[in-house]
Amino acid sequence: MREIEIQATISRSLYREMVYFQMFRRKRTTLPFGIVAYLLAAGTVIAKLTGYYTVDSYAFGMFTFYACVIYLFFPPVLIGLLEYQIHRMSTGDKTVVGQSHRIVFNENGVASYVGKAAGKFTWKQVLEAYELKNAFLFYISQSQALALAKSDATPEEQQAIRELAQEKLGKRFIIKAR
């Protein structure tokens, strides 16, 4: 039976990468729709300020204009809140960020051991997995993943994890490494 055991640490940068991946890359439509909405809001505000149209001639009037002005602040506020959440989670008492843990991959599934606590998941329980440029992410729920920084594994271990995940997960294992 194949078994790959790796001693790993979730760094703050890996946690940040996981959060942004969850927000913008895993949910493929978030970023494109956000960009389109931002451009429409910016266009509406610019058109009003340059006199291209008056608020009275616009279908929704003042409400739409002010909604667009407010929306222009949404992305910076969202990024600020994400960064605050990352900071809060990576410096709190009950965080796994910075803690050493052992990750074990085998024919049955994947397990993570932190101190006396253990999380063991069969391959059927893994919803999907991703190989990113710097990490492997194994999602056990829509928003919770077991993470392994590639820097914690040797190239041979990375290849063995990749092959095992492809074999056990099939299309649920997605390579996004570039």
Long-range contacts (C-beta under 8 A, 24 or more apart in sequence): 1-106, 1-107, 2-105, 2-106, 2-107, 2-160, 2-164, 3-104, 3-105, 3-106, 4-104, 4-105, 4-106, 4-157, 4-160, 4-161, 4-164, 5-102, 5-103, 5-104, 5-105, 6-102, 6-103, 6-104, 6-148, 6-152, 6-153, 6-157, 7-100, 7-101, 7-102, 7-152, 8-100, 8-101, 8-102, 8-103, 8-148, 8-149, 8-152, 8-153, 9-98, 9-99, 9-100, 9-101, 9-149, 9-152, 10-96, 10-97, 10-98, 10-99, 10-101, 10-147, 10-149, 11-97, 11-98, 11-149, 12-86, 12-90, 12-97, 12-98, 14-134, 14-135, 14-147, 14-149, 15-86, 15-89, 15-90, 15-97, 15-147, 16-86, 17-132, 17-134, 17-135, 18-135, 18-137, 18-145, 18-147, 19-82, 19-85, 19-86, 20-82, 21-130, 21-132, 21-137, 22-143, 22-145, 23-82, 25-176, 26-130, 34-75, 37-71, 38-71, 38-72, 38-74, 38-75, 40-68, 41-67, 41-68, 41-69, 41-71, 41-72, 42-68, 42-72, 44-68, 45-69, 45-72, 103-146, 103-148, 105-160, 105-161, 105-164, 105-165, 107-164, 107-168, 109-168, 110-138, 110-146, 112-146, 119-146, 121-146, 123-168, 123-169, 126-169, 126-172, 127-172, 128-169, 128-172, 128-173, 128-174, 129-165, 129-169, 129-172, 129-173, 129-174, 130-173, 130-174, 130-175, 130-176, 131-162, 131-165, 131-173, 131-174, 131-175, 131-176, 131-177, 132-176, 132-177, 133-176, 133-177, 133-178, 136-161, 136-165, 138-165
